[in-house]
Amino acid sequence: MNNSLTEKEYSPEWLLEEFVKIYGGEKSSVRIFASPARINIIGEHIDYNGGKVFPACIDRFLYAAIRKRADTKIFYKDVKFPLSFEFDVNDEFSYSKKNDYANYLNGIIVQLKERGFVFDSGFELLLASNIPAGGGISSSSALECGFAFALCQTFGFDLSPVEIAKIGQMSEHRFMNTKCGIMDQFIIATGKKNTAEILDCATLEHQYVPLELGNCCFVVMNTNKVRKLSDSKYNERRSECEKALKILQDEGIKIDSLCDLSPEDWQECKTLIKEENLQKRAEHCVMENQRVLQAADFLKKGDLANLGRLLNESHHSLDAKYEVTGIELNTLAQAARQQEGCLGARMTGAGFGGCAIALVQKDKIEPFIENVQKTYTQKIGYPAGFFACGSGDGVHEVDFSLHLHNGAEKL
Ligand code: GLA
């Protein structure tokens, strides 16, 4: 295996070569599936509060090469990690620390089996990803949904994209002990290139909005502060919101989730929540939900200046009211906003480290990255990672005829 390749150079063609080097056999017997990273343009920490969110798939992918076996064995390998795993498809899977990334995969198998799907053989899998792990652009959901989709296609399981998203989410809840919402898995399972999706997390109704950014694009800024959601305060924030909701419901407010409240309703009932922290969390949810609708309207109208303003407001609320940013994300967002050609910046995903995004004029990207990097490194003591992202499709099988023909997806 050639570990001297940079993450950028992973390509489906390269992965196919590696697969037959490791597992043998013919290239034609192997199928490759792609699963993207996502950014969330706006609507943070409200998917589990019945809110609306506005994510999009980007052009960074996890590739999964897979082939059925004649026996019932399962092999997992990842080109980046030294750990490889062997299981049997008939094993009773449960979480185990020593299983590392294989937990995500076993969690998906458990979900499929629970839905009555039967594996008629084992399989071998090779993974390659250029999505930063623990970086806030959903490396784990890309793995869960990409693997679930690959299994469904390989074994002929009939599962809709929405069910694939739910399987990914349940696997995360049960195997990884993170009570995540549905946003990440949903966009990765259903996303379409050149669009963002408004997803109503209470009903799962969704609408595609063309992602037309004119002379701008999103720059992803990685704090390089890796965090695991299961070790972060993610679950704590979720239970704080549940407490705030229960207080309001016990006082007779007829709502199913915090995001059912309009800003006017909120003004009337907020003092029912006496604990300051809980009040702040709830206020973030109500106002962030409004920003999502406004942001989608601005994007539809091509009003990027106002979209950028909302990104800034969202970050501010996540910092002051939801308290999930921290010095690394705040430094990136503040430094970004000070650059010429930057229309707005905010953290994206769960926070506590991970990534931020900035809406930047394309012809200003180079000085933008250089200047933000300088400020970040001076203040934090190590460099951040940057890339200007394009849009990507949700989970799909790699079509090699297309690939080799125009090389469009070569990373
Ligand atoms: C993580 C979770 C999502 C969502 C975001 C915050 O990415 O997986 O469900 O809650 O954090 O918006």
Residues whose N, C-alpha, C, O or C-beta is under 5 A from the ligand:
A	BS01	GLA	G43 E44 H45 I46 D47 C180 G181 I182 M183 D184 G349 A350
